[in-house]
Amino acid sequence: MVRRDFDPATAPPDGRPPAKEIAFDPAGAGPWRGSLAGETIGSGITILAYGNEAPGEGPRLHVHPYDETFIVLSGRARFFVGDEVIDAGAGEVVLGPAGIPHRFENIGSGRLQTIDIHHSPRWIQTDLE
């Protein structure tokens, strides 16, 4: 499929160079495998890698002043976003809108692995639990 969503002449380069950094160690121990602040590479997003093998475990209830997008890479998770409960599995994406408290937990029998995209050049969070 050929896409032509915009005219490239309307989006000139902004002068930032390409960049590469390590976001996380896939073989690391513990649930938090690593993070990469967007400001490190000149990006407007920050990336976190989270995972665990224990059903019922996950990050505590918290809130951000920006959107957070969760990508489930493996396993199954139950997301609590405001008053909504959303179950998601590998290949699915969940949005936590700015200002809405959220958390998630592993609901499978194996490893839950997510990539959490913070729509901010740095990680800003207030824990509520």
GROMACS elastic network, one bead per residue, 0.5 to 0.9 nm:
[ bonds ]
;  ai    aj funct       b0    kb
    3     6     6  0.88618   500
    4     7     6  0.74684   500
    6     9     6  0.86043   500
    6    10     6  0.76121   500
    6    11     6  0.85643   500
    7    10     6  0.56210   500
    7    11     6  0.75235   500
    8    11     6  0.54376   500
    8    12     6  0.71041   500
    9    12     6  0.61726   500
   11    14     6  0.85153   500
   12    15     6  0.89509   500
   13    16     6  0.75469   500
   14    17     6  0.89290   500
   16    19     6  0.86853   500
   16    42     6  0.70730   500
   17    41     6  0.88922   500
   17    42     6  0.85453   500
   18    41     6  0.81595   500
   18    42     6  0.89867   500
   19    40     6  0.89504   500
   19    41     6  0.56699   500
   19    42     6  0.80185   500
   20    41     6  0.70653   500
   21    36     6  0.76830   500
   21    40     6  0.81195   500
   21    41     6  0.73326   500
   22    25     6  0.77119   500
   22    34     6  0.85506   500
   22    35     6  0.82364   500
   22    36     6  0.71687   500
   23    33     6  0.84314   500
   23    34     6  0.58577   500
   23    37     6  0.85270   500
   23    47     6  0.69574   500
   23    48     6  0.72339   500
   23    49     6  0.76254   500
   24    27     6  0.87932   500
   24    28     6  0.79099   500
   24    32     6  0.86348   500
   24    33     6  0.52881   500
   24    35     6  0.59402   500
   24    36     6  0.77291   500
   24    48     6  0.77366   500
   24    49     6  0.64157   500
   25    28     6  0.50996   500
   25    29     6  0.86951   500
   25    33     6  0.58119   500
   25    34     6  0.66282   500
   25    49     6  0.88317   500
   26    29     6  0.87384   500
   26    33     6  0.67863   500
   26    34     6  0.88816   500
   26    49     6  0.87376   500
   27    33     6  0.80941   500
   28    31     6  0.86449   500
   28    32     6  0.84248   500
   28    33     6  0.57280   500
   28    34     6  0.84773   500
   29    32     6  0.79230   500
   29    33     6  0.69407   500
   30    33     6  0.66949   500
   30    50     6  0.87557   500
   30    51     6  0.78112   500
   30    52     6  0.73200   500
   31    49     6  0.82995   500
   31    50     6  0.54366   500
   31    52     6  0.51137   500
   31    53     6  0.85451   500
   31    58     6  0.83441   500
   31   113     6  0.88077   500
   32    35     6  0.81532   500
   32    48     6  0.78277   500
   32    49     6  0.61658   500
   32    51     6  0.66095   500
   32    52     6  0.85310   500
   33    48     6  0.77757   500
   33    49     6  0.53847   500
   33    50     6  0.59264   500
   33    51     6  0.74733   500
   34    47     6  0.85238   500
   34    48     6  0.60215   500
   34    49     6  0.56096   500
   34    50     6  0.76725   500
   35    46     6  0.73829   500
   35    47     6  0.54816   500
   35    49     6  0.61872   500
   36    39     6  0.85267   500
   36    40     6  0.71926   500
   36    41     6  0.85622   500
   36    45     6  0.88563   500
   36    46     6  0.57080   500
   36    47     6  0.52395   500
   36    48     6  0.65358   500
   36   122     6  0.84496   500
   36   123     6  0.89810   500
   37    40     6  0.55311   500
   37    41     6  0.76564   500
   37    43     6  0.81897   500
   37    44     6  0.88215   500
   37    45     6  0.71730   500
   37    47     6  0.65774   500
   37    48     6  0.85552   500
   37   120     6  0.83921   500
   37   121     6  0.59197   500
   37   122     6  0.50159   500
   37   123     6  0.67507   500
   38    41     6  0.56330   500
   38    42     6  0.59557   500
   38    44     6  0.55154   500
   38    47     6  0.73318   500
   38   118     6  0.88994   500
   38   120     6  0.71309   500
   38   122     6  0.60308   500
   38   123     6  0.87650   500
   39    43     6  0.55911   500
   39    44     6  0.68892   500
   39    45     6  0.78882   500
   39    46     6  0.78196   500
   39   120     6  0.86243   500
   39   122     6  0.64236   500
   40    43     6  0.74725   500
   40   121     6  0.81590   500
   40   122     6  0.88240   500
   42    45     6  0.89658   500
   42   121     6  0.78372   500
   43    46     6  0.76971   500
   43   120     6  0.84097   500
   43   121     6  0.60946   500
   44   118     6  0.87483   500
   44   119     6  0.65123   500
   44   120     6  0.52666   500
   44   122     6  0.81083   500
   45   117     6  0.65622   500
   45   118     6  0.55466   500
   45   122     6  0.72320   500
   45   123     6  0.88706   500
   46   116     6  0.82426   500
   46   117     6  0.58424   500
   46   119     6  0.65526   500
   46   120     6  0.59580   500
   46   121     6  0.55254   500
   46   122     6  0.57482   500
   46   123     6  0.64401   500
   47   115     6  0.68402   500
   47   116     6  0.57634   500
   47   118     6  0.61905   500
   47   119     6  0.88563   500
   47   123     6  0.86018   500
   48   114     6  0.82442   500
   48   115     6  0.57705   500
   48   116     6  0.50223   500
   48   117     6  0.65253   500
   48   118     6  0.78803   500
   49   113     6  0.74621   500
   49   114     6  0.59515   500
   49   116     6  0.62777   500
   49   117     6  0.89698   500
   50    58     6  0.86579   500
   50    59     6  0.87522   500
   50   112     6  0.81115   500
   50   113     6  0.58383   500
   50   114     6  0.53235   500
   50   115     6  0.64427   500
   50   116     6  0.74684   500
   51    58     6  0.80646   500
   51    74     6  0.89758   500
   51   106     6  0.85043   500
   51   111     6  0.67365   500
   51   112     6  0.51273   500
   51   114     6  0.61078   500
   51   115     6  0.87579   500
   52    55     6  0.82165   500
   52    57     6  0.73115   500
   52    58     6  0.74559   500
   52   105     6  0.89668   500
   52   106     6  0.71995   500
   52   110     6  0.83238   500
   52   111     6  0.55139   500
   52   112     6  0.54543   500
   52   113     6  0.68153   500
   53    57     6  0.82531   500
   53   106     6  0.74128   500
   53   108     6  0.82958   500
   53   109     6  0.73957   500
   53   110     6  0.54635   500
   53   112     6  0.62294   500
   53   113     6  0.88445   500
   54    57     6  0.57081   500
   54    58     6  0.85350   500
   54   105     6  0.88023   500
   54   106     6  0.65273   500
   54   107     6  0.82891   500
   54   108     6  0.81831   500
   54   109     6  0.75890   500
   54   110     6  0.75739   500
   54   111     6  0.74882   500
   54   112     6  0.84134   500
   55    58     6  0.85447   500
   55   105     6  0.70759   500
   55   107     6  0.50788   500
   55   108     6  0.60134   500
   55   109     6  0.65958   500
   55   110     6  0.80853   500
   55   111     6  0.88250   500
   55   112     6  0.88194   500
   56    78     6  0.89543   500
   56   104     6  0.87878   500
   56   105     6  0.53151   500
   56   106     6  0.53559   500
   56   107     6  0.61602   500
   56   108     6  0.87769   500
   57    60     6  0.88922   500
   57   104     6  0.80272   500
   57   105     6  0.50029   500
   57   106     6  0.57132   500
   57   107     6  0.84098   500
   58    77     6  0.89232   500
   58   103     6  0.72736   500
   58   104     6  0.55737   500
   58   106     6  0.63719   500
   59    62     6  0.81949   500
   59   103     6  0.58558   500
   59   104     6  0.62603   500
   59   105     6  0.70649   500
   60   102     6  0.82072   500
   60   103     6  0.57920   500
   60   104     6  0.77489   500
   60   105     6  0.89565   500
   60   127     6  0.69513   500
   60   128     6  0.75383   500
   60   129     6  0.60922   500
   61    80     6  0.84733   500
   61   101     6  0.63755   500
   61   102     6  0.53852   500
   61   104     6  0.80875   500
   61   126     6  0.88459   500
   61   127     6  0.60689   500
   61   128     6  0.54276   500
   61   129     6  0.56064   500
   62   100     6  0.85064   500
   62   101     6  0.53292   500
   62   102     6  0.56605   500
   62   103     6  0.65619   500
   62   125     6  0.66919   500
   62   126     6  0.55427   500
   62   128     6  0.50910   500
   62   129     6  0.72703   500
   63    66     6  0.86778   500
   63    96     6  0.88881   500
   63    98     6  0.75243   500
   63    99     6  0.59413   500
   63   100     6  0.60291   500
   63   102     6  0.63147   500
   63   103     6  0.87345   500
   63   124     6  0.87031   500
   63   125     6  0.58330   500
   63   126     6  0.55036   500
   63   127     6  0.66265   500
   63   128     6  0.74534   500
   64    67     6  0.70857   500
   64    68     6  0.77599   500
   64    96     6  0.89340   500
   64    97     6  0.84456   500
   64    98     6  0.58355   500
   64    99     6  0.57312   500
   64   100     6  0.75381   500
   64   101     6  0.77010   500
   64   118     6  0.85966   500
   64   123     6  0.85155   500
   64   124     6  0.61206   500
   64   126     6  0.66386   500
   65    97     6  0.87577   500
   65    98     6  0.51146   500
   65    99     6  0.53529   500
   65   100     6  0.86495   500
   65   120     6  0.89667   500
   65   124     6  0.73322   500
   65   125     6  0.76884   500
   66    96     6  0.87819   500
   66    97     6  0.68845   500
   66    99     6  0.68552   500
   66   118     6  0.72377   500
   66   119     6  0.59203   500
   66   120     6  0.67557   500
   66   124     6  0.85123   500
   67    95     6  0.71781   500
   67    96     6  0.57609   500
   67    99     6  0.78934   500
   67   100     6  0.88537   500
   67   117     6  0.84289   500
   67   118     6  0.64295   500
   67   119     6  0.55340   500
   67   120     6  0.82372   500
   68    94     6  0.84923   500
   68    95     6  0.60145   500
   68    96     6  0.50009   500
   68    97     6  0.63760   500
   68    98     6  0.72182   500
   68   116     6  0.67841   500
   68   117     6  0.55325   500
   68   119     6  0.60009   500
   68   120     6  0.88840   500
   69    93     6  0.69442   500
   69    94     6  0.58743   500
   69    96     6  0.61342   500
   69    97     6  0.82970   500
   69   115     6  0.83282   500
   69   116     6  0.58067   500
   69   118     6  0.66130   500
   69   119     6  0.78355   500
   70    92     6  0.83745   500
   70    93     6  0.55161   500
   70    94     6  0.51396   500
   70    95     6  0.63267   500
   70    96     6  0.77772   500
   70   114     6  0.65629   500
   70   115     6  0.59510   500
   70   117     6  0.62358   500
   70   118     6  0.87947   500
   71    90     6  0.79257   500
   71    91     6  0.69681   500
   71    92     6  0.61216   500
   71    94     6  0.67361   500
   71   113     6  0.85959   500
   71   114     6  0.54572   500
   71   115     6  0.51910   500
   71   116     6  0.63189   500
   71   117     6  0.80051   500
   72    75     6  0.72573   500
   72    76     6  0.74607   500
   72    77     6  0.77006   500
   72    88     6  0.71429   500
   72    89     6  0.59939   500
   72    91     6  0.57493   500
   72    92     6  0.56777   500
   72    93     6  0.63230   500
   72    94     6  0.83078   500
   72   112     6  0.75594   500
   72   113     6  0.61630   500
   72   115     6  0.66923   500
   72   116     6  0.86633   500
   73    89     6  0.77974   500
   73    91     6  0.59000   500
   73    92     6  0.79257   500
   73   112     6  0.75968   500
   73   113     6  0.53981   500
   73   114     6  0.53585   500
   73   115     6  0.71650   500
   74    89     6  0.68386   500
   74    91     6  0.75582   500
   74   110     6  0.86369   500
   74   111     6  0.67782   500
   74   112     6  0.54125   500
   74   113     6  0.51494   500
   74   114     6  0.71649   500
   75    88     6  0.86606   500
   75    89     6  0.58443   500
   75    90     6  0.57806   500
   75   106     6  0.75534   500
   75   107     6  0.79548   500
   75   108     6  0.59751   500
   75   109     6  0.78903   500
   75   110     6  0.62195   500
   75   111     6  0.55638   500
   75   113     6  0.65649   500
   75   114     6  0.88248   500
   76    87     6  0.72265   500
   76    88     6  0.57526   500
   76    90     6  0.66369   500
   76   105     6  0.84848   500
   76   106     6  0.60268   500
   76   107     6  0.55014   500
   76   108     6  0.51771   500
   76   109     6  0.85344   500
   76   110     6  0.84296   500
   76   111     6  0.82838   500
   76   112     6  0.60279   500
   76   113     6  0.85729   500
   77    86     6  0.82454   500
   77    87     6  0.57634   500
   77    88     6  0.54223   500
   77    89     6  0.63563   500
   77    90     6  0.89406   500
   77   104     6  0.63726   500
   77   105     6  0.54251   500
   77   107     6  0.52410   500
   77   108     6  0.71691   500
   77   112     6  0.69232   500
   78    85     6  0.68223   500
   78    86     6  0.57136   500
   78    88     6  0.64377   500
   78    89     6  0.89127   500
   78   103     6  0.84767   500
   78   104     6  0.53827   500
   78   105     6  0.54197   500
   78   106     6  0.65699   500
   78   107     6  0.62782   500
   79    84     6  0.79962   500
   79    85     6  0.56539   500
   79    86     6  0.50485   500
   79    87     6  0.61777   500
   79    88     6  0.76816   500
   79    94     6  0.79968   500
   79   102     6  0.71599   500
   79   103     6  0.58759   500
   79   105     6  0.67064   500
   80    83     6  0.70577   500
   80    84     6  0.58690   500
   80    86     6  0.65893   500
   80    87     6  0.89354   500
   80   101     6  0.81160   500
   80   102     6  0.53213   500
   80   103     6  0.53530   500
   80   104     6  0.59102   500
   80   105     6  0.86680   500
   81    84     6  0.52188   500
   81    85     6  0.64118   500
   81    86     6  0.77712   500
   81    95     6  0.84789   500
   81    96     6  0.62230   500
   81    97     6  0.82915   500
   81   100     6  0.66158   500
   81   101     6  0.60590   500
   81   103     6  0.67259   500
   81   104     6  0.84090   500
   82    85     6  0.81832   500
   82    96     6  0.86383   500
   82   100     6  0.55469   500
   82   101     6  0.54651   500
   82   102     6  0.61225   500
   86    94     6  0.79646   500
   87   107     6  0.85272   500
   88    91     6  0.83668   500
   88    92     6  0.58872   500
   88    93     6  0.73344   500
   88    94     6  0.75086   500
   89    92     6  0.56837   500
   89    93     6  0.84699   500
   89   112     6  0.88227   500
   90    93     6  0.86135   500
   90   112     6  0.86404   500
   90   113     6  0.85231   500
   90   114     6  0.87616   500
   96    99     6  0.85674   500
   96   100     6  0.68221   500
   96   101     6  0.79845   500
   96   102     6  0.67110   500
   97   100     6  0.58461   500
   97   101     6  0.86348   500
   98   101     6  0.84553   500
  101   127     6  0.89699   500
  101   128     6  0.79489   500
  105   112     6  0.85088   500
  106   109     6  0.82698   500
  106   110     6  0.85168   500
  106   111     6  0.78352   500
  106   112     6  0.58362   500
  106   113     6  0.89722   500
  107   110     6  0.87275   500
  107   112     6  0.82200   500
  108   111     6  0.73938   500
  108   112     6  0.73163   500
  109   112     6  0.88092   500
  117   120     6  0.86027   500
  118   121     6  0.78591   500
  118   122     6  0.77764   500
  118   123     6  0.67730   500
  118   124     6  0.86380   500
  119   122     6  0.84430   500
  119   123     6  0.87965   500
  120   123     6  0.67736   500
  120   124     6  0.80373   500
